[in-house]
């Protein structure tokens, strides 16, 4: 066995373990230890490098930016548990009730808001499926359109700030969280707008697929509706805008803004008399579970990166990516294809901790703007999570849909949104100004 084969073999072994369903965090750590032992025995790896592992792990634990992750998860989960998202959907549904496709438009709005607050695709899709799907089916919406809207809206949390995904991505790429939030704002709103235009078009051309709410369900006075909008819709929107504004204005760090958002979500629940020890306990438990997953992935990826670099794997990857035909365009094409395919099989956090550290050095050498590159990756993964037959978001929704809805109906419903996503991805690639304008 030669020195040059160990790093590629290590990477291939990791992918093989992941695709067999073995937990990713343990796959990363286990492969690292096995290949460290092989490298030491073969004389290609210095065992003293492993002494750096505890220091690197302690560095992760003291990373102030990553402290924003549990705060944003807590904020979004509390909004879900206190049923504020359900109130939002009902209120906006009444607001757009007289319009064909109004419920679907409400799902896009609430889905974007909820997904951004939660930042975890699975949680967002499941929550929107449980809240909005029964309502849409009850009022005569096409199952394909209803499921397609829910899946697409749930994945908007990949790109719309504030988002846990963007916090992790910024940390792994060594960029500013605030810059990444700003850079993703226009693409995220653009995709939401595209979704709304598509829904309006379907409702106009084929009104039977997206009917308006029956008059009996809209029996509410204008004054009562206005009061409901002020009480239900304004406070969560104000909280999100306050969190983002404090980051964009430089008043607070993402971690401080996340802590404020978590407290704000509890205050909203308390004002609506929905705050209980049970809701706090469940929210804290869910936050601890997701945060623990992220931390274990970070520890495993740190061990993997240490051994991989010790075997000169970083040099192998860098040479491979920077010498592709086509230069920057070739690199971007390969990076997008690889991330898109991996998005079928592993979650964003796993891709961020495994693949991004390999791509970022090559992107720097090629002079690629890392904020633009990060937003492009987020849009790419959002598309990947929607794409049949392996898209993660499809499986999440399938788990909460009634048996009367066939999987093929979900697949058919999501295809138009995949096309919209690909258009959005092409626009982000072709016009970097969509990302960089607000930053400048």
Secondary structure, 3 states (H helix, E strand, C coil): CCHHHHHHHHHHHHHHHHHCCCCHHHHHHHHHHHHHHHHHHHCCCCHHHHHHHHHHHHHHHCCCCCHHHHHHHHHHHHHHHCCHHHHHHHHHHHHCCCCCCHHHHHHHHHHHHHHHHHCCHHHHHHHHHHHHHHHHHHCCCCHHHHHHHHHHHHHHHHCCCCCHHHHHHHHHHCCCHHHHHHHHHHHHHHHHHHHHHHHHHHHHHCHHHCCCCCHHHHCCCHHHHHHHHHHHHHHHHHHHHHHHHHHHCCCCCHHHHHHHHHHHHHHHHHHCCCCCHHHHHHHHHHHHHHHHHHHHHHHHHHHHHHHHHHCCHHHHHHHHHHCCCCCHHHHHHHHHHHHHHHCCCCCHHHHHHHCHHHHHHHHHHCCCCHHHHHHHHHHHHHHHHHCCCCCHHHHHHHCCCCCCCCHHHHHHHHHHHHHHHHHHHHHHHHCCHHHHCCCC
